[in-house]
């Protein structure tokens, strides 16, 4: 299901410490992943406001550097029209921890996840 969004909301589970040092966000377009945002640290909350809305059916969070296994407690996509945020669902969200297949303790069971997140670990 395609969805349009212009805000990405990320949160780490801080009782385990701030672990993520750098990250990138990708969208699936024309048969390949295209990076649309990147940043350093997430911490308690990181809101990434996009200059232009993106419409996609899959979004990927890539952890490119971390001090320990990431513990993501929230990964949300929002459409923010006229200054009022609206939650949108996106079934294709995935977490890519540098090819490592390990499960952060609270991900994907966070209360505020927009849609179920695909597990990359077994």
C-alpha positions as CSV (number, residue, x, y, z in Angstrom):
1,X,0.0,0.0,0.0
2,X,1.4,3.3,-1.1
3,X,1.4,6.2,1.4
4,X,2.5,9.8,1.3
5,X,4.5,11.3,4.2
6,X,6.7,14.2,5.0
7,X,7.8,13.5,8.6
8,X,9.7,10.5,10.0
9,X,9.6,9.9,13.7
10,X,12.4,7.7,15.3
11,X,13.0,6.9,19.0
12,X,15.5,4.8,20.8
13,X,14.8,2.8,24.0
14,X,16.9,5.0,26.3
15,X,17.0,2.7,29.4
16,X,19.5,0.6,27.4
17,X,21.5,3.7,26.4
18,X,21.9,5.8,23.3
19,X,23.4,3.3,20.8
20,X,22.8,4.6,17.3
21,X,25.5,6.9,15.9
22,X,24.5,7.3,12.3
23,X,21.5,6.2,10.2
24,X,19.9,6.6,6.8
25,X,16.3,6.3,5.5
26,X,15.6,4.8,2.1
27,X,12.5,4.5,-0.1
28,X,11.8,1.7,-2.7
29,X,11.5,3.2,-6.1
30,X,11.8,1.7,-9.6
31,X,13.1,-1.6,-8.3
32,X,15.9,-0.1,-6.1
33,X,16.4,1.5,-2.7
34,X,17.0,5.3,-2.9
35,X,18.3,7.3,0.2
36,X,16.1,10.3,1.0
37,X,17.5,11.3,4.5
38,X,20.3,10.5,6.9
39,X,21.4,11.7,10.3
40,X,23.5,11.3,13.4
41,X,22.1,9.9,16.6
42,X,18.4,9.4,17.4
43,X,18.2,9.5,21.2
44,X,14.9,10.1,22.9
45,X,13.2,11.4,19.7
46,X,14.4,12.4,16.2
47,X,11.9,14.0,13.9
48,X,13.0,14.3,10.3
49,X,10.9,16.8,8.4
50,X,11.2,16.4,4.6
51,X,11.3,19.4,2.2
52,X,8.9,17.6,-0.2
53,X,6.4,14.8,0.6
54,X,7.4,11.3,-0.4
55,X,5.0,8.7,-1.7
56,X,6.3,5.1,-1.3
57,X,5.1,1.6,-0.6
58,X,8.3,0.6,1.3
59,X,10.6,2.5,3.6
60,X,13.8,1.2,5.1
61,X,15.7,2.4,8.2
62,X,19.4,1.6,7.9
63,X,21.6,1.8,11.0
64,X,25.0,2.6,9.5
65,X,27.0,2.9,12.7
66,X,26.0,1.9,16.3
67,X,27.9,1.4,19.6
68,X,25.8,-1.7,20.3
69,X,22.8,-3.5,18.8
70,X,20.1,-0.8,18.2
71,X,17.0,-0.7,20.3
72,X,14.4,1.2,18.3
73,X,11.1,1.8,20.3
74,X,9.3,3.8,17.6
75,X,9.4,4.2,13.8
76,X,6.6,6.3,12.5
77,X,5.7,8.0,9.2
78,X,3.4,11.0,9.2
79,X,1.7,13.4,6.7
80,X,1.7,16.9,8.1
81,X,-0.7,19.0,6.1
82,X,-1.5,22.6,7.1
83,X,0.5,22.2,10.4
84,X,-1.5,19.2,11.7
85,X,0.1,15.8,11.7
86,X,-1.9,12.8,10.5
87,X,-0.6,9.3,11.1
88,X,-0.3,7.2,7.9
89,X,0.3,3.4,7.6
90,X,3.0,1.9,5.6
91,X,3.2,-1.9,5.6
92,X,6.6,-2.1,4.0
93,X,8.8,-0.7,6.8
94,X,12.0,-2.7,7.6
95,X,15.0,-2.3,9.8
96,X,18.4,-3.0,8.4
97,X,21.1,-3.1,11.0
98,X,24.1,-3.3,8.7
99,X,23.2,-6.8,7.6
100,X,23.1,-8.1,11.2
101,X,20.1,-10.2,12.0
102,X,19.6,-9.3,15.7
103,X,16.4,-8.3,17.4
104,X,16.4,-5.1,19.5
105,X,14.4,-5.8,22.7
106,X,11.4,-3.5,22.0
107,X,11.3,-3.5,18.2
108,X,8.8,-4.1,16.6
109,X,6.5,-4.3,19.7
110,X,6.4,-0.6,20.4
111,X,3.0,0.9,21.2
112,X,3.2,3.7,18.7
113,X,4.5,1.9,15.6
114,X,2.6,3.0,12.5
115,X,2.4,-0.4,11.0
116,X,3.8,-3.8,11.8
117,X,7.5,-3.9,10.9
118,X,9.0,-6.7,8.9
119,X,11.5,-8.8,10.9
120,X,14.9,-9.2,9.3
121,X,16.2,-11.7,11.9
122,X,15.3,-15.3,12.5
